[in-house]
Amino acid sequence: WVDQLDNLANHPDCPRTTCLGHTNKIQRCLWGPINRSMFSGSDDTTLRVWSPETGEQKGIVEGVHNKKITDVQFSWDMTCLVTSCGDHWVRLFETSSLTLLKAFNTERNINSASISPLASCPYLIVGGGQDAMSVTTTAAKQGNFHCSFFDHVFDDELGSVSGHFGPVNALAYAPHGRSYTSGGEDGYVRIQHFDADYFDAFDKKVAEANGTPWP
């Protein structure tokens, strides 16, 4: 243990690899599947994929996001990723090819988005709201500080959850998919647990689409 501390103390203060390409602030950077790649989203409106060994750019999404990318998150199996953007859109991509699968217009600033880990609940949760500098003069309802849910199979909005009285800056599903956590500009972290209707919603829509009775 002491030897490990000595090695850390004497480690050269320089990065092993540097990835160059973004032209503006990087908002989010994540390890990709099995740590063979890195994904980054930036104020320069691009989503980029990097080699952690060489720093070489392996892929890029440009011309899709019209403003800064505010968040990037993977699905639990890392086959998909979601981006939130300052252009009010939330976009779902296939990870390996960076193919755009779905896009939802939220008609408000979006700071974070997360993908449900449950296959039986193919949902996205998104949050944001009016810019923080305007919060003091804006009512919570007018500021759109709620979290919204979208079904990325049927392409519709399920509903929303209110509570924050400032912009929502961070969102994450629990690993078991039965709750989510939100962090807001109001200084609160909120944990919300889903009720039975949330878990039944997708199966009910599938039954209706197939013309079969719902219990």
PASEBA-1860 file (N, C-alpha, C; in nm, 3 decimals):
! residues 215
1> WVDQLDNL> 0.084/-0.120/0.000/0.000/0.000/0.000/0.087/0.126/0.000 ~ 0.192/0.126/0.083/0.283/0.241/0.088/0.352/0.259/-0.047 ~ 0.393/0.145/-0.108/0.459/0.152/-0.239/0.364/0.212/-0.343 ~ 0.235/0.178/-0.336/0.139/0.233/-0.430/0.126/0.384/-0.414 ~ 0.126/0.430/-0.289/0.119/0.575/-0.265/0.242/0.646/-0.320 ~ 0.359/0.583/-0.303/0.482/0.642/-0.355/0.477/0.652/-0.507 ~ 0.422/0.547/-0.573/0.412/0.549/-0.719/0.320/0.660/-0.767 ~ 0.209/0.680/-0.694/0.118/0.787/-0.732/0.182/0.924/-0.712
9> ANHPDCPR> 0.254/0.938/-0.603/0.317/1.067/-0.573/0.423/1.103/-0.676 ~ 0.491/1.000/-0.728/0.599/1.026/-0.824/0.556/1.016/-0.969 ~ 0.423/0.996/-0.991/0.375/0.983/-1.128/0.390/1.115/-1.202 ~ 0.442/1.113/-1.325/0.459/1.239/-1.400/0.325/1.308/-1.422 ~ 0.326/1.437/-1.406/0.203/1.516/-1.417/0.174/1.549/-1.563 ~ 0.141/1.444/-1.639/0.110/1.464/-1.780/0.015/1.353/-1.826 ~ -0.074/1.382/-1.920/-0.168/1.280/-1.966/-0.100/1.174/-2.052 ~ -0.153/1.054/-2.049/-0.100/0.946/-2.134/-0.142/0.967/-2.278
17> TTCLGHTN> -0.264/1.020/-2.297/-0.317/1.041/-2.432/-0.395/1.171/-2.434 ~ -0.387/1.245/-2.541/-0.463/1.368/-2.559/-0.546/1.356/-2.685 ~ -0.676/1.387/-2.672/-0.767/1.382/-2.786/-0.798/1.524/-2.830 ~ -0.760/1.557/-2.950/-0.779/1.691/-3.003/-0.880/1.690/-3.117 ~ -0.973/1.785/-3.114/-1.072/1.791/-3.220/-1.186/1.885/-3.188 ~ -1.235/1.881/-3.064/-1.343/1.972/-3.025/-1.293/2.117/-3.031 ~ -1.384/2.205/-3.069/-1.348/2.346/-3.081/-1.415/2.432/-2.974 ~ -1.481/2.367/-2.879/-1.545/2.441/-2.771/-1.554/2.350/-2.649
25> KIQRCLWG> -1.610/2.399/-2.542/-1.615/2.328/-2.415/-1.679/2.191/-2.428 ~ -1.619/2.090/-2.365/-1.674/1.955/-2.360/-1.763/1.944/-2.236 ~ -1.890/1.913/-2.258/-1.985/1.905/-2.148/-1.989/1.767/-2.083 ~ -1.959/1.664/-2.163/-1.971/1.527/-2.111/-1.876/1.435/-2.185 ~ -1.805/1.349/-2.110/-1.717/1.249/-2.172/-1.733/1.118/-2.095 ~ -1.756/1.008/-2.169/-1.784/0.879/-2.109/-1.701/0.769/-2.174 ~ -1.669/0.668/-2.095/-1.610/0.547/-2.152/-1.717/0.472/-2.230 ~ -1.680/0.419/-2.347/-1.770/0.340/-2.428/-1.767/0.194/-2.388
33> PINRSMFS> -1.831/0.107/-2.467/-1.836/-0.036/-2.435/-1.698/-0.096/-2.414 ~ -1.686/-0.174/-2.307/-1.563/-0.243/-2.263/-1.439/-0.154/-2.269 ~ -1.459/-0.024/-2.250/-1.349/0.073/-2.240/-1.260/0.078/-2.365 ~ -1.316/0.040/-2.479/-1.238/0.046/-2.604/-1.255/0.178/-2.678 ~ -1.338/0.266/-2.624/-1.363/0.395/-2.688/-1.409/0.495/-2.583 ~ -1.409/0.622/-2.623/-1.462/0.729/-2.538/-1.556/0.814/-2.621 ~ -1.664/0.861/-2.559/-1.764/0.942/-2.627/-1.771/1.078/-2.558 ~ -1.774/1.184/-2.637/-1.779/1.318/-2.580/-1.878/1.405/-2.655
41> GSDDTTLR> -1.949/1.489/-2.579/-2.042/1.586/-2.635/-1.998/1.725/-2.597 ~ -2.012/1.820/-2.687/-1.948/1.950/-2.669/-2.039/2.067/-2.704 ~ -1.998/2.185/-2.659/-2.065/2.309/-2.699/-2.049/2.336/-2.847 ~ -1.956/2.266/-2.914/-1.938/2.287/-3.058/-2.041/2.211/-3.141 ~ -2.141/2.153/-3.074/-2.257/2.081/-3.133/-2.223/1.944/-3.186 ~ -2.102/1.893/-3.163/-2.065/1.761/-3.215/-2.058/1.656/-3.105 ~ -2.090/1.535/-3.144/-2.070/1.415/-3.063/-1.956/1.338/-3.127 ~ -1.852/1.308/-3.050/-1.733/1.244/-3.108/-1.696/1.118/-3.032
49> VWSPETGE> -1.632/1.025/-3.104/-1.585/0.899/-3.048/-1.433/0.894/-3.065 ~ -1.362/0.852/-2.961/-1.217/0.856/-2.959/-1.157/0.719/-2.925 ~ -1.035/0.698/-2.969/-0.957/0.583/-2.926/-0.880/0.623/-2.800 ~ -0.900/0.554/-2.687/-0.826/0.591/-2.566/-0.677/0.555/-2.574 ~ -0.641/0.469/-2.667/-0.501/0.429/-2.679/-0.420/0.529/-2.758 ~ -0.478/0.581/-2.866/-0.402/0.671/-2.954/-0.451/0.815/-2.952 ~ -0.574/0.837/-2.901/-0.631/0.971/-2.905/-0.692/1.005/-3.040 ~ -0.692/0.909/-3.132/-0.747/0.932/-3.266/-0.899/0.937/-3.262
57> QKGIVEGV> -0.955/1.026/-3.343/-1.101/1.034/-3.355/-1.151/0.919/-3.441 ~ -1.246/0.840/-3.386/-1.298/0.723/-3.455/-1.433/0.748/-3.520 ~ -1.502/0.852/-3.478/-1.633/0.881/-3.534/-1.681/1.018/-3.490 ~ -1.776/1.073/-3.563/-1.830/1.206/-3.529/-1.974/1.217/-3.579 ~ -2.056/1.283/-3.499/-2.191/1.323/-3.540/-2.192/1.474/-3.547 ~ -2.206/1.528/-3.666/-2.211/1.673/-3.684/-2.325/1.707/-3.779 ~ -2.377/1.827/-3.765/-2.488/1.869/-3.848/-2.622/1.816/-3.801 ~ -2.626/1.751/-3.685/-2.751/1.698/-3.629/-2.797/1.786/-3.512
65> HNKKITDV> -2.708/1.813/-3.419/-2.738/1.903/-3.308/-2.716/2.047/-3.354 ~ -2.811/2.134/-3.325/-2.803/2.273/-3.370/-2.745/2.367/-3.265 ~ -2.735/2.320/-3.142/-2.673/2.399/-3.035/-2.591/2.305/-2.949 ~ -2.540/2.355/-2.837/-2.450/2.276/-2.753/-2.518/2.149/-2.701 ~ -2.440/2.041/-2.692/-2.486/1.915/-2.633/-2.466/1.927/-2.482 ~ -2.573/1.911/-2.408/-2.567/1.931/-2.263/-2.543/1.803/-2.183 ~ -2.576/1.687/-2.242/-2.556/1.561/-2.169/-2.550/1.446/-2.268 ~ -2.477/1.341/-2.229/-2.470/1.216/-2.305/-2.478/1.102/-2.204
73> QFSWDMTC> -2.570/1.007/-2.225/-2.582/0.892/-2.137/-2.609/0.767/-2.218 ~ -2.557/0.652/-2.171/-2.576/0.524/-2.237/-2.696/0.450/-2.179 ~ -2.750/0.358/-2.260/-2.843/0.259/-2.207/-2.762/0.161/-2.121 ~ -2.832/0.077/-2.044/-2.762/-0.012/-1.950/-2.668/-0.109/-2.023 ~ -2.703/-0.152/-2.145/-2.618/-0.244/-2.220/-2.526/-0.173/-2.318 ~ -2.530/-0.040/-2.318/-2.445/0.045/-2.400/-2.467/0.028/-2.550 ~ -2.580/-0.028/-2.590/-2.610/-0.039/-2.733/-2.668/0.090/-2.789 ~ -2.720/0.173/-2.700/-2.778/0.302/-2.741/-2.726/0.412/-2.650
81> LVTSCGDH> -2.730/0.534/-2.700/-2.697/0.649/-2.616/-2.794/0.762/-2.648 ~ -2.817/0.846/-2.549/-2.909/0.958/-2.564/-2.833/1.088/-2.541 ~ -2.867/1.189/-2.620/-2.809/1.321/-2.602/-2.920/1.422/-2.576 ~ -2.894/1.515/-2.486/-2.981/1.631/-2.469/-2.908/1.751/-2.525 ~ -2.985/1.848/-2.577/-2.922/1.956/-2.652/-2.991/2.089/-2.624 ~ -2.914/2.196/-2.639/-2.969/2.329/-2.621/-3.069/2.370/-2.727 ~ -3.086/2.288/-2.830/-3.183/2.319/-2.935/-3.322/2.264/-2.903 ~ -3.342/2.217/-2.778/-3.470/2.164/-2.728/-3.498/2.020/-2.769
89> WVRLFETS> -3.406/1.957/-2.838/-3.428/1.819/-2.885/-3.351/1.719/-2.800 ~ -3.412/1.601/-2.785/-3.346/1.485/-2.724/-3.335/1.379/-2.832 ~ -3.215/1.321/-2.848/-3.190/1.229/-2.960/-3.134/1.097/-2.910 ~ -3.183/0.989/-2.969/-3.138/0.854/-2.935/-3.057/0.799/-3.051 ~ -2.934/0.752/-3.023/-2.843/0.700/-3.125/-2.810/0.553/-3.098 ~ -2.782/0.482/-3.206/-2.724/0.348/-3.196/-2.574/0.365/-3.175 ~ -2.520/0.302/-3.072/-2.384/0.332/-3.027/-2.278/0.298/-3.131 ~ -2.281/0.178/-3.186/-2.171/0.132/-3.271/-2.162/0.208/-3.403
97> SLTLLKAF> -2.276/0.248/-3.459/-2.276/0.316/-3.589/-2.304/0.465/-3.580 ~ -2.345/0.513/-3.461/-2.386/0.653/-3.441/-2.506/0.690/-3.528 ~ -2.588/0.591/-3.562/-2.709/0.616/-3.639/-2.816/0.679/-3.550 ~ -2.876/0.786/-3.599/-2.984/0.851/-3.525/-3.109/0.765/-3.535 ~ -3.160/0.719/-3.421/-3.277/0.631/-3.418/-3.407/0.708/-3.396 ~ -3.407/0.798/-3.299/-3.528/0.873/-3.265/-3.489/1.014/-3.220 ~ -3.582/1.108/-3.235/-3.561/1.245/-3.188/-3.694/1.300/-3.137 ~ -3.690/1.370/-3.024/-3.811/1.425/-2.963/-3.790/1.574/-2.936
105> NTERNINS> -3.884/1.655/-2.980/-3.880/1.798/-2.957/-3.952/1.829/-2.827 ~ -3.880/1.884/-2.729/-3.938/1.912/-2.598/-3.989/2.054/-2.585 ~ -3.952/2.141/-2.679/-3.995/2.282/-2.681/-3.950/2.357/-2.557 ~ -3.836/2.319/-2.500/-3.777/2.390/-2.386/-3.631/2.351/-2.374 ~ -3.555/2.428/-2.297/-3.415/2.394/-2.275/-3.404/2.260/-2.202 ~ -3.317/2.173/-2.251/-3.298/2.041/-2.190/-3.152/2.028/-2.146 ~ -3.132/1.995/-2.019/-2.998/1.985/-1.963/-2.951/1.843/-1.940 ~ -3.045/1.747/-1.937/-3.005/1.608/-1.910/-3.111/1.513/-1.961
113> ASISPLAS> -3.068/1.392/-1.996/-3.160/1.287/-2.041/-3.102/1.152/-2.003 ~ -3.190/1.056/-1.972/-3.146/0.924/-1.929/-3.238/0.818/-1.989 ~ -3.185/0.696/-2.007/-3.257/0.586/-2.070/-3.293/0.483/-1.963 ~ -3.419/0.439/-1.963/-3.460/0.336/-1.868/-3.382/0.207/-1.891 ~ -3.337/0.140/-1.783/-3.265/0.013/-1.798/-3.357/-0.106/-1.819 ~ -3.488/-0.087/-1.816/-3.583/-0.197/-1.829/-3.632/-0.212/-1.973 ~ -3.619/-0.332/-2.029/-3.667/-0.357/-2.164/-3.819/-0.345/-2.172 ~ -3.886/-0.370/-2.061/-4.032/-0.362/-2.057/-4.082/-0.218/-2.046
121> CPYLIVGG> -3.991/-0.125/-2.025/-4.025/0.018/-2.016/-3.929/0.096/-2.105 ~ -3.950/0.095/-2.237/-3.857/0.162/-2.329/-3.876/0.313/-2.329 ~ -3.834/0.376/-2.220/-3.862/0.518/-2.201/-3.733/0.599/-2.188 ~ -3.748/0.728/-2.220/-3.645/0.828/-2.193/-3.703/0.927/-2.093 ~ -3.620/0.973/-2.001/-3.661/1.081/-1.912/-3.573/1.201/-1.940 ~ -3.632/1.319/-1.949/-3.558/1.440/-1.984/-3.596/1.551/-1.887 ~ -3.503/1.643/-1.863/-3.530/1.754/-1.773/-3.448/1.875/-1.808 ~ -3.497/1.990/-1.769/-3.428/2.116/-1.797/-3.511/2.231/-1.747
129> GQDAMSVT> -3.546/2.322/-1.839/-3.626/2.438/-1.802/-3.561/2.567/-1.843 ~ -3.626/2.675/-1.811/-3.576/2.807/-1.847/-3.437/2.829/-1.790 ~ -3.357/2.905/-1.861/-3.220/2.933/-1.820/-3.215/2.982/-1.676 ~ -3.113/2.936/-1.602/-3.102/2.966/-1.459/-3.100/3.115/-1.430 ~ -3.048/3.197/-1.520/-3.038/3.341/-1.496/-3.176/3.407/-1.491 ~ -3.279/3.339/-1.544/-3.413/3.397/-1.546/-3.504/3.336/-1.441 ~ -3.450/3.245/-1.360/-3.534/3.169/-1.266/-3.601/3.259/-1.164 ~ -3.532/3.360/-1.114/-3.587/3.443/-1.006/-3.710/3.520/-1.048
137> TTAAKQGN> -3.732/3.537/-1.176/-3.848/3.612/-1.224/-3.951/3.522/-1.291 ~ -3.936/3.389/-1.276/-4.023/3.296/-1.346/-4.089/3.199/-1.249 ~ -4.218/3.181/-1.262/-4.289/3.082/-1.182/-4.249/2.943/-1.226 ~ -4.258/2.846/-1.134/-4.214/2.709/-1.164/-4.287/2.652/-1.285 ~ -4.418/2.676/-1.293/-4.495/2.622/-1.405/-4.452/2.683/-1.537 ~ -4.429/2.814/-1.539/-4.387/2.881/-1.661/-4.243/2.847/-1.699 ~ -4.161/2.812/-1.598/-4.021/2.781/-1.626/-3.999/2.643/-1.684 ~ -4.104/2.557/-1.685/-4.093/2.421/-1.739/-3.984/2.340/-1.668
145> FHCSFFDH> -3.989/2.341/-1.536/-3.888/2.271/-1.457/-3.926/2.126/-1.428 ~ -4.019/2.072/-1.503/-4.064/1.935/-1.481/-3.976/1.836/-1.558 ~ -3.987/1.708/-1.521/-3.920/1.599/-1.592/-4.024/1.529/-1.679 ~ -3.991/1.508/-1.806/-4.084/1.448/-1.901/-4.037/1.309/-1.941 ~ -4.133/1.222/-1.974/-4.105/1.085/-2.014/-4.153/1.063/-2.158 ~ -4.066/1.001/-2.239/-4.099/0.970/-2.377/-4.083/0.821/-2.402 ~ -4.176/0.764/-2.476/-4.171/0.625/-2.519/-4.101/0.622/-2.654 ~ -3.980/0.561/-2.661/-3.906/0.564/-2.787/-3.939/0.446/-2.879
153> VFDDELGS> -4.044/0.371/-2.846/-4.099/0.270/-2.937/-4.222/0.326/-3.007 ~ -4.316/0.378/-2.928/-4.439/0.434/-2.984/-4.426/0.583/-3.015 ~ -4.313/0.643/-2.980/-4.282/0.782/-3.015/-4.382/0.882/-2.959 ~ -4.421/0.865/-2.834/-4.512/0.962/-2.774/-4.463/0.999/-2.634 ~ -4.520/1.106/-2.581/-4.486/1.152/-2.447/-4.581/1.089/-2.347 ~ -4.525/1.026/-2.244/-4.607/0.956/-2.145/-4.667/1.051/-2.042 ~ -4.589/1.148/-1.999/-4.634/1.239/-1.894/-4.516/1.312/-1.835 ~ -4.537/1.376/-1.722/-4.431/1.453/-1.658/-4.446/1.450/-1.507
161> VSGHFGPV> -4.335/1.483/-1.439/-4.332/1.490/-1.294/-4.277/1.626/-1.254 ~ -4.352/1.700/-1.173/-4.308/1.831/-1.126/-4.245/1.818/-0.988 ~ -4.196/1.929/-0.937/-4.137/1.929/-0.803/-4.027/2.031/-0.788 ~ -3.937/2.036/-0.885/-3.828/2.135/-0.879/-3.882/2.275/-0.908 ~ -3.822/2.375/-0.844/-3.858/2.514/-0.873/-3.738/2.588/-0.932 ~ -3.655/2.513/-1.002/-3.543/2.566/-1.080/-3.511/2.466/-1.189 ~ -3.426/2.501/-1.284/-3.393/2.409/-1.394/-3.338/2.276/-1.341 ~ -3.377/2.167/-1.406/-3.323/2.034/-1.374/-3.192/2.018/-1.450
169> NALAYAPH> -3.083/1.993/-1.377/-2.951/1.988/-1.438/-2.895/1.847/-1.453 ~ -2.950/1.750/-1.379/-2.897/1.614/-1.384/-3.008/1.513/-1.361 ~ -3.002/1.402/-1.436/-3.101/1.295/-1.425/-3.032/1.160/-1.434 ~ -3.084/1.062/-1.360/-3.031/0.926/-1.369/-3.137/0.828/-1.323 ~ -3.159/0.722/-1.403/-3.242/0.610/-1.359/-3.165/0.527/-1.257 ~ -3.236/0.470/-1.161/-3.175/0.371/-1.072/-3.145/0.246/-1.153 ~ -3.042/0.169/-1.116/-3.006/0.048/-1.193/-3.121/-0.051/-1.207 ~ -3.211/-0.056/-1.108/-3.325/-0.149/-1.117/-3.441/-0.090/-1.197
177> GRSYTSGG> -3.433/0.036/-1.236/-3.534/0.096/-1.322/-3.665/0.129/-1.254 ~ -3.672/0.121/-1.122/-3.798/0.144/-1.052/-3.807/0.283/-0.990 ~ -3.705/0.365/-1.012/-3.705/0.501/-0.963/-3.603/0.582/-1.041 ~ -3.604/0.712/-1.020/-3.503/0.797/-1.083/-3.467/0.911/-0.988 ~ -3.354/0.971/-1.012/-3.305/1.082/-0.930/-3.285/1.204/-1.018 ~ -3.324/1.319/-0.968/-3.304/1.445/-1.041/-3.236/1.546/-0.950 ~ -3.147/1.625/-1.008/-3.081/1.732/-0.935/-3.110/1.865/-1.002 ~ -3.149/1.965/-0.923/-3.193/2.091/-0.983/-3.115/2.212/-0.936
185> EDGYVRIQ> -3.136/2.321/-1.009/-3.074/2.450/-0.976/-3.128/2.503/-0.843 ~ -3.240/2.446/-0.797/-3.299/2.488/-0.670/-3.224/2.433/-0.548 ~ -3.120/2.352/-0.573/-3.040/2.298/-0.464/-3.090/2.166/-0.409 ~ -3.194/2.109/-0.471/-3.252/1.984/-0.422/-3.216/1.866/-0.513 ~ -3.195/1.751/-0.451/-3.188/1.623/-0.521/-3.315/1.547/-0.484 ~ -3.390/1.505/-0.584/-3.518/1.438/-0.560/-3.515/1.295/-0.612 ~ -3.566/1.202/-0.533/-3.578/1.062/-0.573/-3.726/1.030/-0.590 ~ -3.763/0.990/-0.709/-3.902/0.960/-0.740/-3.917/0.810/-0.768
193> HFDADYFD> -4.015/0.746/-0.706/-4.044/0.604/-0.727/-4.167/0.590/-0.817 ~ -4.160/0.499/-0.913/-4.267/0.482/-1.009/-4.381/0.397/-0.952 ~ -4.504/0.430/-0.995/-4.619/0.351/-0.952/-4.650/0.244/-1.056 ~ -4.754/0.165/-1.031/-4.787/0.052/-1.118/-4.824/0.096/-1.259 ~ -4.889/0.212/-1.273/-4.929/0.260/-1.405/-4.810/0.281/-1.497 ~ -4.699/0.323/-1.440/-4.578/0.344/-1.519/-4.532/0.214/-1.585 ~ -4.537/0.105/-1.509/-4.488/-0.023/-1.560/-4.590/-0.091/-1.653 ~ -4.717/-0.055/-1.638/-4.820/-0.116/-1.722/-4.840/-0.042/-1.854
201> AFDKKVAE> -4.791/0.083/-1.863/-4.823/0.169/-1.977/-4.781/0.108/-2.110 ~ -4.660/0.053/-2.117/-4.612/0.000/-2.245/-4.688/-0.125/-2.285 ~ -4.708/-0.219/-2.191/-4.782/-0.341/-2.223/-4.925/-0.308/-2.266 ~ -4.984/-0.207/-2.206/-5.120/-0.167/-2.243/-5.124/-0.116/-2.386 ~ -5.024/-0.036/-2.425/-5.020/0.016/-2.562/-4.994/-0.095/-2.663 ~ -4.912/-0.192/-2.627/-4.886/-0.306/-2.716/-5.016/-0.385/-2.737 ~ -5.090/-0.406/-2.629/-5.217/-0.479/-2.639/-5.316/-0.404/-2.727 ~ -5.325/-0.274/-2.712/-5.415/-0.194/-2.793/-5.375/-0.197/-2.940
209> ANGTPWP> -5.243/-0.192/-2.966/-5.196/-0.195/-3.104/-5.226/-0.329/-3.170 ~ -5.227/-0.437/-3.091/-5.254/-0.571/-3.144/-5.403/-0.605/-3.141 ~ -5.484/-0.515/-3.087/-5.627/-0.539/-3.079/-5.668/-0.643/-2.980 ~ -5.586/-0.665/-2.878/-5.617/-0.763/-2.774/-5.664/-0.694/-2.647 ~ -5.752/-0.756/-2.572/-5.804/-0.693/-2.449/-5.692/-0.672/-2.345 ~ -5.699/-0.560/-2.276/-5.606/-0.536/-2.166/-5.672/-0.576/-2.035 ~ -5.605/-0.653/-1.951/-5.666/-0.699/-1.824/-5.721/-0.584/-1.741
END
